[in-house]
């Protein structure tokens, strides 16, 4: 295929050829013909698109904000087309929270290897690839470039601020244990579809036969206090939501360190738990995108009704096993939202709302409200509270 330069040369050649014939100038016609012939020869030289085997190595697929990701790209030998008189060009497509860009790579032959580094500047997901590689003639008039290989994903987790403890009398210590374990045991919670790694002894065969797929029993350990973190995805932009994600990640981190059962629920509908560690929950926070904050209450105006997503999330929390504490992290919760959230006090021992922003909300009975301008300030306010030390 002709490149942009090749199209310009071909267009100029056609114009010169036409003008030469029209006005009787042989030199112009000859020059135009030579330009057209050059483009045709370039297309013939690059031939059909080449095929390459691409291997991409990334040491880690989960990093913290500000970390550097080292990527190694190995381009195998060309499996189609001739290589003579043609040079190789290659570039990697990178998608990050700020958009999509094309990163040229110093690969001038195949097989070859290139190493480059990416800085994870902010919370989100980095999609690396596919690799764009092909052949270009020496004059840059034609190219046969195609995309090779798959796309690899790297999760950039939000920054975590260290907290001293979580509500419910649980204190984190250097050994990662929790004080004052309550008595209890495993309690049957329900049935769910079998996933790889589940204990085959927990398969419920009658239900499996009825549903046509394997169903396993799910149990809840009532001896472990459970912390539920509810994250409101409404935000005025990614910067505000980054503070929300950082605050939620800080709470989840201290809960996992303290040996507590923890769950993460997003008002957009996604959820995760800490049975396999905090990584899966931090992935959800990394993938989280802002939703419309809704109505903004002006000074002196009536408070808007509770947002439907928050109402639905609170309703779903009532269907979960009774827990110890629910922590709401939001940058857009109104007084009506906090009132709906406060109604969960009949099935949870403690309710805490961590609000990002300077707006003052009306108090709600039975609800502890912490307000801060950023996630770092919220962490400082969190440690000032003595109720759960």
Order of alpha helices (4+ residues) and beta strands (2+ residues): alpha-alpha-beta-beta-beta-beta-beta-beta-beta-beta-beta-beta-beta-beta-alpha-beta-beta-alpha-beta-beta-alpha-alpha-beta-alpha-beta-beta-alpha
